[in-house]
């Protein structure tokens, strides 16, 4: 269960970082819009692991001998990408007009694009969960719930604290995913 909670926090970091940035850059981000933003991010973070699990389950018999390597590779790739991206995160709370347009979660089309973009990593994790036979409904529910809560807080943090938080959130999330992938690999190799 702890692994699913840690994965939930790690996967939520992309959406959390976008929520913080939106809080910084989007004027008029009321609590109602923050709740809608958090719900959208949480919903997609819930649905993508389910989709990934379905895809992975389709090919489970073909990859059974090296499933732990696949799970490790997917989690390490997603986590590594997040770590690398954390070093390019915004370092100050100033926003350009382009930032305001790209992060305008008040626009439903922008919100949906951001929701899909921040949940692609969860699709890969869902594939990884399928090859190790993890209980996907529990994992997806935890991921979606944590994402919702963190994004709601992230929008408010963004309005108050600023963009410096997003870099550290992205870095921590990436390191946790790499760690979970390593744990899966070691459990299979040492068993």
C-alpha positions as CSV (number, residue, x, y, z in Angstrom):
1,X,0.0,0.0,0.0
2,X,2.8,2.4,0.8
3,X,4.2,1.9,-2.7
4,X,0.9,3.0,-4.2
5,X,0.8,6.1,-2.0
6,X,4.4,7.0,-2.9
7,X,3.7,6.4,-6.6
8,X,0.5,8.6,-6.2
9,X,2.5,11.5,-4.8
10,X,5.3,11.0,-7.4
11,X,2.8,10.9,-10.3
12,X,0.9,13.9,-9.0
13,X,4.0,16.1,-9.1
14,X,3.6,17.1,-12.7
15,X,0.0,18.2,-12.2
16,X,0.9,19.8,-8.9
17,X,3.6,21.9,-10.6
18,X,1.2,23.0,-13.3
19,X,-1.4,23.9,-10.6
20,X,1.2,26.0,-8.7
21,X,2.2,27.7,-12.0
22,X,-1.5,28.3,-12.8
23,X,-1.9,29.8,-9.4
24,X,1.0,32.1,-10.0
25,X,0.1,33.1,-13.6
26,X,-3.7,33.0,-13.9
27,X,-5.6,35.9,-12.4
28,X,-9.1,35.1,-11.5
29,X,-8.3,31.5,-10.4
30,X,-11.1,31.3,-7.8
31,X,-11.6,28.3,-5.5
32,X,-14.3,27.0,-7.9
33,X,-11.8,27.0,-10.8
34,X,-9.1,25.5,-8.6
35,X,-11.5,22.7,-7.7
36,X,-12.4,22.1,-11.3
37,X,-8.7,22.1,-12.2
38,X,-7.9,19.6,-9.4
39,X,-10.8,17.4,-10.4
40,X,-9.7,17.3,-14.0
41,X,-6.1,16.5,-13.1
42,X,-7.2,13.8,-10.6
43,X,-9.7,12.2,-13.0
44,X,-7.1,11.8,-15.8
45,X,-4.5,10.6,-13.3
46,X,-7.1,8.0,-12.3
47,X,-8.0,6.9,-15.8
48,X,-4.5,6.7,-17.4
49,X,-3.2,3.9,-15.1
50,X,-6.4,2.0,-15.9
51,X,-5.7,2.4,-19.7
52,X,-2.1,1.5,-19.3
53,X,-3.0,-1.6,-17.2
54,X,-5.4,-2.7,-20.0
55,X,-2.7,-2.3,-22.6
56,X,-0.1,-4.1,-20.5
57,X,-2.5,-6.9,-19.6
58,X,-3.0,-7.6,-23.3
59,X,0.7,-8.4,-23.7
60,X,1.4,-9.9,-20.2
61,X,1.9,-13.4,-21.4
62,X,4.4,-12.3,-24.1
63,X,6.5,-10.4,-21.6
64,X,6.2,-12.6,-18.5
65,X,9.9,-13.6,-18.3
66,X,11.2,-10.0,-18.2
67,X,8.3,-8.1,-16.7
68,X,10.3,-6.8,-13.7
69,X,12.8,-5.3,-16.1
70,X,10.0,-3.6,-18.1
71,X,8.4,-2.2,-14.9
72,X,11.8,-0.9,-13.8
73,X,12.6,0.6,-17.2
74,X,9.2,2.4,-17.4
75,X,9.4,3.8,-13.8
76,X,13.0,4.8,-14.2
77,X,12.3,6.5,-17.5
78,X,9.3,8.4,-16.2
79,X,11.2,9.3,-12.9
80,X,14.4,10.2,-14.8
81,X,12.4,12.5,-17.1
82,X,10.8,14.2,-14.1
83,X,14.2,14.7,-12.5
84,X,15.7,16.2,-15.7
85,X,12.7,18.5,-16.1
86,X,13.0,19.7,-12.6
87,X,16.2,21.5,-13.4
88,X,14.4,23.5,-16.1
89,X,11.5,24.5,-13.9
90,X,10.7,28.2,-13.5
91,X,12.7,29.8,-10.8
92,X,10.8,33.0,-10.2
93,X,7.2,34.0,-9.9
94,X,7.1,36.2,-13.0
95,X,4.8,35.2,-15.8
96,X,5.0,36.2,-19.5
97,X,1.8,36.6,-21.5
98,X,2.7,33.3,-23.2
99,X,2.8,31.6,-19.8
100,X,-0.6,33.0,-18.9
101,X,-2.1,31.7,-22.1
102,X,-0.5,28.2,-21.8
103,X,-1.5,27.8,-18.2
104,X,-5.0,29.3,-18.3
105,X,-6.9,26.5,-16.7
106,X,-10.0,28.8,-16.8
107,X,-10.2,27.8,-20.5
108,X,-11.7,24.3,-20.6
109,X,-9.7,23.3,-23.7
110,X,-6.4,24.3,-22.0
111,X,-7.4,22.4,-18.9
112,X,-8.1,19.2,-20.8
113,X,-4.8,19.4,-22.7
114,X,-2.9,20.0,-19.5
115,X,-4.8,17.1,-17.8
116,X,-3.8,14.7,-20.6
117,X,-0.2,16.0,-20.8
118,X,0.4,15.6,-17.0
119,X,-1.1,12.1,-16.9
120,X,0.9,10.4,-19.7
121,X,3.4,9.2,-17.1
122,X,0.5,7.5,-15.2
123,X,-0.3,5.6,-18.4
124,X,3.3,4.2,-18.4
125,X,3.0,3.3,-14.7
126,X,-0.2,1.5,-15.4
127,X,1.6,-0.7,-17.9
128,X,4.2,-1.4,-15.3
129,X,1.6,-2.3,-12.8
130,X,0.0,-4.7,-15.2
131,X,3.2,-6.7,-15.7
132,X,3.7,-7.1,-12.0
133,X,0.0,-7.9,-11.3
134,X,-0.7,-4.9,-9.0
135,X,-4.3,-4.2,-7.9
136,X,-5.0,-1.4,-10.4
137,X,-8.3,-0.1,-9.0
138,X,-6.6,0.6,-5.6
139,X,-3.5,2.1,-7.2
140,X,-5.5,4.2,-9.7
141,X,-7.9,5.5,-6.9
142,X,-4.9,6.4,-4.7
143,X,-3.2,8.2,-7.6
144,X,-6.3,10.1,-8.6
145,X,-7.2,11.1,-5.1
146,X,-3.7,12.3,-4.2
147,X,-3.5,14.2,-7.4
148,X,-6.9,15.9,-6.7
149,X,-5.8,17.0,-3.2
150,X,-2.3,18.2,-4.2
151,X,-3.6,20.2,-7.2
152,X,-6.3,21.9,-5.1
153,X,-3.5,22.9,-2.6
154,X,-1.2,23.7,-5.5
155,X,-3.5,26.3,-7.0
156,X,-3.7,28.1,-3.7
157,X,0.1,27.7,-3.1
158,X,0.7,29.2,-6.5
159,X,-1.3,32.3,-5.6
160,X,0.6,32.7,-2.4
161,X,4.0,31.2,-2.5
162,X,5.1,31.3,-6.1
163,X,6.8,29.1,-8.7
164,X,9.9,28.1,-6.8
165,X,8.0,25.1,-5.3
166,X,7.4,23.4,-8.6
167,X,11.0,22.6,-9.2
168,X,11.4,20.7,-5.9
169,X,8.1,18.9,-6.4
170,X,9.1,17.6,-9.8
171,X,12.6,16.5,-8.5
172,X,11.1,14.7,-5.5
173,X,8.4,12.9,-7.7
174,X,11.0,11.7,-10.2
175,X,13.3,10.3,-7.5
176,X,10.4,8.5,-5.8
177,X,9.4,6.8,-9.2
178,X,13.0,5.7,-9.9
179,X,13.2,4.3,-6.3
180,X,10.0,2.3,-6.8
181,X,11.2,0.9,-10.1
182,X,14.5,-0.1,-8.4
183,X,12.6,-1.7,-5.6
184,X,10.5,-3.8,-8.0
185,X,13.6,-4.9,-9.9
186,X,15.5,-5.8,-6.8
187,X,12.6,-7.8,-5.3
188,X,12.4,-9.9,-8.5
189,X,16.2,-10.4,-8.8
190,X,16.7,-11.3,-5.2
191,X,13.7,-13.5,-4.8
